[in-house]
Amino acid sequence: MTRGWDYEVAVVGGGPGGSSAAAQLARKGHRVLLLERETFPRFHIGESQLPWSNEIFRTLGCEDLVQEAGFVNKWGASFTSHDGSAAQYADFARAVETPSPQTYQVPRERFDDVLLRHAQRSGAEILQGTRALDAIFDDKGATIHNVAVHAQFEGVPRGEGRRAGDIQMVTRPDRGWFWFIPISPTVMSVGAVIPKAVHATAGRPTAEESLQHYIDETPAAADLMREARRVSPGRFDADYSYLHSQHAGDRWVLVGDAGGFLDPIFSTGVLLAMQSGMEAAELISAGLKDGNLSRARFAGYERTLARRYQHFRRFAIGFYDPAFRDLFFTRSSRFGIYEAVLSVLAGNWKPTLGTRLRLALFFGLVALQRVLPIAARSHSAAAWAGTTLPQPEPERTLEAER
């Protein structure tokens, strides 16, 4: 410790949201203490990033550090049906309103460490292996929608050239899906996201056995894993979707996963966390200067956070809808709808009016598909399984109490 305990801001948690807030505040000359209960680097799931994160890296002044870290370049995402009969490639170069289409696949233990050390170099005081014990916000609990089981493998095929760094998603008939994320030249992160009701009956005693079982019963995934060798333990994670009803109060504000978490199907987690951390830092800095850190200062921030969350949630929830998948796998560039959808998958959280109208048209077509098919239903979950499927559980809103 070089400055004692005289701090203007305490940040609890050193993930992307906390590191972004700490770095931005420190760069503005504020005295910042960040407390992180773990010691970095540490394992964390969530390796795939979005192109719109590049703007945040530039604003935070860590763009060069991220570029120099040698992460796998990502230019798009591939989606494949369970049996390999249908595929869709999301090329970010075709996404409208996307400043730069290239992003990264990252081992989170390294990526998060880069961000935390950047916050430290920016002037924030970092205490790792230290828990915050007396800033308590009670919640009412969360609903577990899905279960994720994952591990890292070598020997998994990937694309060639620019597409070598693409994330690939393989859908399942039970509304679940797989991710295949190349996080180094040889290692692939492989995970299955399975509905809770399905896992309760089909899950195996260990994470390794469960993952292998889900791979074996999904032809397209099994084909990719024919020569794979597991190089890490298997892990279970509960996948929560939640949004706090209150994100700020007098002298406190929530950022990143502390405020909300969205289903990871379109890789929005780190983008949402860093964007909220950066925005909160701007407001805290202004509040420190004029002596106003009441909840009213953060009213606009809370509204923006909720709108951005719901903007992406519409697509995340939609992906579990067979009609959405039918239209998604039916590629068409008519009226610019395809490019508009791509822009959201690239992280566009503030589309122009023209793009918003095209997105509204897309969801209108999804609604029509449910009652009067305009695209083949062969890729829908109901057609695959031929049975009644469990419906996605509603999102829970958590109460943040002071």
Secondary structure as GFF3:
##gff-version 3
##sequence-region A 1 402
A	DSSP	beta_strand	9	12	.	.	.	ID=ss1
A	DSSP	alpha_helix	16	27	.	.	.	ID=ss2
A	DSSP	beta_strand	32	36	.	.	.	ID=ss3
A	DSSP	alpha_helix	53	60	.	.	.	ID=ss4
A	DSSP	alpha_helix	63	68	.	.	.	ID=ss5
A	DSSP	beta_strand	72	74	.	.	.	ID=ss6
A	DSSP	beta_strand	76	80	.	.	.	ID=ss7
A	DSSP	beta_strand	87	91	.	.	.	ID=ss8
A	DSSP	three_ten_helix	92	94	.	.	.	ID=ss9
A	DSSP	beta_strand	103	105	.	.	.	ID=ss10
A	DSSP	alpha_helix	108	121	.	.	.	ID=ss11
A	DSSP	beta_strand	125	128	.	.	.	ID=ss12
A	DSSP	beta_strand	144	154	.	.	.	ID=ss13
A	DSSP	three_ten_helix	161	165	.	.	.	ID=ss14
A	DSSP	beta_strand	167	171	.	.	.	ID=ss15
A	DSSP	beta_strand	177	182	.	.	.	ID=ss16
A	DSSP	beta_strand	187	195	.	.	.	ID=ss17
A	DSSP	alpha_helix	196	202	.	.	.	ID=ss18
A	DSSP	alpha_helix	207	216	.	.	.	ID=ss19
A	DSSP	alpha_helix	219	224	.	.	.	ID=ss20
A	DSSP	beta_strand	229	230	.	.	.	ID=ss21
A	DSSP	beta_strand	235	240	.	.	.	ID=ss22
A	DSSP	beta_strand	242	244	.	.	.	ID=ss23
A	DSSP	beta_strand	248	249	.	.	.	ID=ss24
A	DSSP	beta_strand	252	253	.	.	.	ID=ss25
A	DSSP	three_ten_helix	256	258	.	.	.	ID=ss26
A	DSSP	beta_strand	260	261	.	.	.	ID=ss27
A	DSSP	three_ten_helix	264	266	.	.	.	ID=ss28
A	DSSP	alpha_helix	269	290	.	.	.	ID=ss29
A	DSSP	three_ten_helix	295	298	.	.	.	ID=ss30
A	DSSP	alpha_helix	299	318	.	.	.	ID=ss31
A	DSSP	alpha_helix	322	329	.	.	.	ID=ss32
A	DSSP	three_ten_helix	334	336	.	.	.	ID=ss33
A	DSSP	alpha_helix	337	345	.	.	.	ID=ss34
A	DSSP	alpha_helix	353	371	.	.	.	ID=ss35
A	DSSP	alpha_helix	381	385	.	.	.	ID=ss36
A	DSSP	beta_strand	396	398	.	.	.	ID=ss37
###
